[in-house]
Amino acid sequence: MLKKEKLKDIQNTLETLSILHQELLILKYELGLSYKEISALMNKNENTLKTHVRRAREEFTERFKEDIHDE
């Protein structure tokens, strides 16, 4: 039951992010693709992509903490 609730919280937080950030986090952490693979898939420079993934992860973490704290 707790696992389902945690997954729901994660999904809700993910949906608050931009589409780009959602896609990057899913490709990197759910599907386990490498930066090189994502870079090729999205036709973006690998270093630029790493920066976007870092920002997406930081934004997700901050929002997730806020959502959990508000409950």
Secondary structure as UniProt FT lines:
FT   HELIX           2..14
FT   TURN            15..16
FT   HELIX           19..25
FT   HELIX           26..30
FT   HELIX           35..42
FT   HELIX           46..70
//
